[in-house]
Amino acid sequence: MIQQLTLEWLNSESQIPQTLWDNCFQAPYEGQWWYRSLECSHLEKQFTFTYGLISYNGEPIGIAPAFVMDVPIELAMPPLVIPVIKFIGKLIPSLLYQHTFFIGSACSDEGYIGIDPHFLKNNVVTQDDIFLCIQEAAEKQAKKYNASMLVWKDFPEAFHQTLSKIAKSKNLFPLVSFPSALLKLEGNKAEDYFASLKASRRYQLRKKLKKGLAAPLDVSVIHLPDNQTLHQLYRLFSKTYLKGKTKFEELTPEFFEFISREKEAHFIILRHQSSHEIIAFMLCFHLNDHVINKFIGIDYEAPRDWFIYFRLWIECVNWSYKMGAKTIQSGQTAYPAKIETGHQLIPLTNFCKHRNRFIHKIYKKIACFINWDTLDQDLDVYLKAYPEEKPNLNSLKEEE
């Protein structure tokens, strides 16, 4: 590690100057407002948040968000292994959860390290230097938290070259993660979006929207909803959360309260025209020319032929065009609808290290068998139709 680089672990985003946050976490990445909302949301039972303040010769130049969590081990295990893990877990319950130190953000779809671009442009320090500094500091901090596992969470391909070098020198292994989903908006109106879709998808989407747009629903886009509205939104989110097959974090009512105060947050809401009850919502963040479609809630008692998700989606597209967005990021899981609406799947990778060398070797071996088709049944169906989309884990092994 370069001697001029240091890293100090802090317990709150408020201990880091706002100017550094602004310089390091520019759009399209969630900034200080995101971490502030998470900290205020009473998520202590799920996460312990911490932040690595990176300095060069005493001058702050970067931020490495991190958190500690007990992760259900079955989230990353192939289906064939899960019954064995659960059986052993009856004898050793602690095996079912892995106390893990994550580098990255809880609840974010992609891992990111914020570095003041001034220092990179002027070749004062390199990304490789900074990431190596983070790795060495994180290994020490993970021991303090008694975390047996260290993970760089959900990093996109832009960081793979750097992380592969660290994997080689610090003995980490790559683990394919759930992909993110991104849509590039063509033109400046919804018709341009439809024109960009494959003909078969365009036909199916228009067919569903013909029925969905006929449903007795009013649409609104709200910033700073009142308490009664927030209560309804959280109720719908909880229904959707319980219905989901893959669960990583469980948000609280406080999260919706605090995130709604941030200028980036907007709720796209569908209400029944007669009862005025909220039928569905989509929480979106507007970050310059980028929109993050983050969380949704749906009343599943609504008629199926209203095609609520697709009605929400087209309202998101309309609003995104209005806000001048060029891209919409729709996150992980629920892939069939995202593929149908034209999203591109973005490969993400975890880079992992277990403190126990024997267990590390076992996990590394298991990681070789994990891919999109083993993580998610819907992705398995997708890959059978588009096998060329399968992530190439071998390329990461070669880089190691």
N, C-alpha and C positions, 0 to 999 in steps of 0.2 A: 504493500500500500504506500502511495506517495505520502511523505511526511507532512506536506502542507495541508492535506485534506483531513478533516476531522468530522465526526458525527456525534451529536448530542441528542439523546432521546427525551422528548417532552410529552406531557400528559394531555395537552389541550391545544387545539388550533389557535386559541387566543394568545398563546405564548409566542407565536410567530408573527412578525410584522405583516400587515395587510399588503404593503407594497411588494413583499417577496411572494406572497400568495398570488397577487395579480400578475407578476412577471413569470411565475413558474407554472401556473395553471390557467393559461388562456384557453379560449374556445378552440376546439370542441370538447374540452375536458371540464368536468365538474370542479369548481373552485372552492374557496374557503366557505362559501355559503352552504355547500353540500356537507362538509365535515362538521360545521357548526350545528346544522340540523340533526345530524346523526348523534352528536354528543348530547343534545338536549332531549333525546327521544326515549330515555329510560330503557336503553338496550343493554344495560350492564350485565344482565343474566346471560346474554348471548355473546357479547363482545367486550374486550378491553381495548380501547383505542390508544394509540401512541403515534408519535411523529418523529422521524429522524431529521433533525436540522443539520444540513450539510454546510460546512464552512471551508473556505480556502484562505489560508493565512489569517484566520479570524474573521473573515468577511462572509456572511451567509450567502450561499449561492444556490441552494436547492432544498427540496422537501421530499422526504420519502414517507408517505403514509403507511401505517402498518396497524395490525390488530391481532389479538389473540382470541381463539375460538376453539371449543370442543366440537370437532367435525364428525358427523356420522360416517363411519368408515365405508358404508355401502354406497355412498355417493360416488366414489371413484373406483368401485370394484366391478369387474365383469359379472354378469348375471350368474354364470356357472360357479363363481367363487362365493357368492353371497350366502347360500345355504350353509356352506362350511363355516364361514365367518360367524354366522348367527349361532350355529351349534356350539362352536368354541366359546362364543360370547356368553352362553349360559353358565359356563364354568368360570370364565374370566370376563366379567361385565365391562371392565375398563377397555377391553379390546375393541368394543363396538364404537368407541369414540376416541379420536386422536387429538390430544391437546396440541394445537398447532399455532405457530407464529407465522402470520401471513405478511408479506410485503405487498402492498396494494391497498385497495379500498374495499371495505365491506359494502355489499349491495351494488357496487359498480360493475359494469359488464366487462371492462377492460382494465388491466393493470397499467399504471403510469407513474413515472418518477418525474417530479417537477424540477427542472433545472433552468436557471436564468439563462436565456439564450445568448446574452452578451458574453458570458464566459466561454461558451462553446464556439461562438463565431470567431472570437479572437484567439482561439487555440490556447487559452489560459490553462484549460484542463479538458480532458476527454471524457466521453460517456463511459468508456471502459474503466477509467480511473475511478469515477464516481460510483459505478455499480459495484466494483470490487470493494470499495470503502464501505458501502452499504452491507454487502454480504458479510464482511468480517465483523462489523458492528452488530449485525442481526444475529449472528451465531452466538455472540456473548449475551445479547439481550434475551434470546430464546432460552438460554440456560437459567437466567434470572427468573423468567416466568415458568420455569420447569416444563417448557414445551419440548416434546420429544421430536416434533416435526417442524421443519422450516420450509416455507413455500413462497416462491414468487408467483403470485396469483393472476392467472388469466392474461398473460402478456401476448400482444399481437406480434406478427412476424417482423415488424420494424425493430424489435429489440432482440430477436433471436441470435443474431451474430454475437452481440455482446454477452448475452446470457449463456450461450454455448461455450464461450471462452471461460466464463466463471464455472460452468458445469465441469469443464475439464480440469481446471486448476483446484477447485474446491469440492469436487466429488458430488455433484448434483446430478439428478437424472430428469429428463423431460417426461411429462405426463400430459397427454392430450386432454383438453378440457371441452366443455360445451361451447360451441361457436356462438359468436354474436351475429346479429343480422343488420344489414345496412342497405338502405334504398337510396339511390341517386335520383334526385328529382330532375327530370328533363323539362325544358321550357319554363313557362311561368303560370300554367293553369292546369286544372285537373285533366282536361282533354289531352294535354301533352303527356301526362302521367299514363293515361290509358293507352296512348299510342306507343309508349315505350315497352309495354308488356308483350309477351308472346301472345299470339293470336288465341290459342286455346285458353290461356289464363284470363285474357281480356274478356273473352266470351263468358266464361264462368263467373267472373267477378261482376260484370254488368248484369247478368241474370239474377244473381243474388241481391245486388243493390236495387234492382227494379222492384223487388218485393220489400227490401229493407227500407227504402225511401218512402214507400207507401204506408209504413207503420205509423200509428198516431203518436209521433214523438217530436218534441221540440229540442233543438240543439242550442247550447250556449257555451261560451268560453269564459271562464271565471278566474280572476285573480283575487286572492283574499276572500274566500267563501266564509259565510257566517258559521257560528258554532253548530247550528242545527244541520246545515249542509255538510259540514265536516263529519258529523256523527253518521249521517247516511253514507257518505263516501267510505268511511272506515268499515262500516257494516258490509258494504258490497265488496270491498277489498278482501275482507276476511272470508267471505264465501268463495271468492276466486282462489284465495290462498289454500283453503282446505281442499278444493277440488284438484289443485295441481299435483302432478305426480312427483316432481322434483322440488324439494324445499331446502333452501339454504339459510334464509333469514326470515324472521317473522316481525313485521313492522308493528308499531304501537299507535294508539290514537294520538299520542304526543308528536309522533313523526309528522303526521298529516297537519297538525296544528302549526308546527314550526316551519315545515317546508313551504306551507302556503304563504308565509310572510316574506319569502324571498322573491325578488323581482323576476327571477328566471322561471318561476313555477306558474303553470297555467293548467286548469282543469277543463277538459272538454267533456261536457255533461249532456246526457240524453234524459229527458223527462217525459213522462206520460202526459199527453195533452189534457186529459180530463182530471186525473188525480194529482198531477204535478209531482208525483213520486219520481225519484231518480231511479232510472232503470239501468244505467251504465255510466261509467266515466273512464277517462284516460288521463293520467297525469303526464304532462309534457314539460320539458325544459327547453327554453329558447336561448341558444348560445350563438349569437351572430347569425351565420348562414347555416347553422346546424341545429336540428331538433332531436332531443332524446325522448323517445316514447317509453316511459319508465315503468309505471304500474297501472294496472287496470282493475276495475271491479265490474261485475256483471250480475244482474238478477237472472238466475237461470230458470226462474219460473215464467219468464217472458216467452211468448210463442217462438218456436224455433224458426218459423218462416219469416220472422223479423230480421234474422241474420244480424244480431246486435253487434258482434265484433266487427263485421265488415262495414256496418253503418258508422261505427266509431272510427274505423280506419279511414274511410273516405272523408270524414269531417276533419281528421288529423291532417290528411293530405291538403285539403282546402285551406286550413288554417296555416299550415307550414308555407304554402305558396304565398299567402297573404303576408306572412312575416319575412318573406324573402329568403327562405331556407333553400339550400341546395341538396341537403342530405337529411335522412331520418334514420336514426339508430334505434332499433327495436329490441335489442337485448337477447338474452338466452332463453331457451325452452319455448314451448308452444310453436314448434317449427312449421307444421303443415300450413297454417294460415299465413305465416310470414312468407313462406315460399310461394304460396298461391298469389300473394299480393306483390310479388316481384322482388323481394329482398334477396340480396347476395349474402351467403353465409361466410363469416369471417373467422378463419381458424385462430384459436387461442390455445396457449400452452402454459402449463404450470412447470416450474423447475423446483425440484424437491430434494430434501436431504433429511434423513432420519439420524438421530444421534447414536442409536445403536447400530453398529456396523452390520451385524447379522440381519437385523430386520430391514436395514437399508438395502441390502442385497436382494432380499425377498421382494420388497416393494418395487425395486428397479426391474426385477424379472417380470413381475405382474404388469408393470406399466407397459411392457412391450406388447401386451395383448389388448390394451385398452385403446379404443378408437371411437369415432362417432357412432358406429353401428353397435358398439357394446354399451355406450352411455345412454342411448335413447332409442326406443323402438321406432319412433317416427323418423329419426335420422337413419335408421337401418333401412326403412322403406325407401327413403330418399336416395341413399347411396346405391341401392340396387337399381334404381332408375338412372342415376347419374354417377357411376363408379369413378369417373375422372375427378370428382369433387373430394374424394377421400384424402384427408391430410396425410402428408408424407413424413411420417415419424423417422424414417430411415435417414432422411437428410439431416435431421437434428443429431442423430447418432454419429453420422459422419463428421459433423462439425465438432462434436465432443472429442 
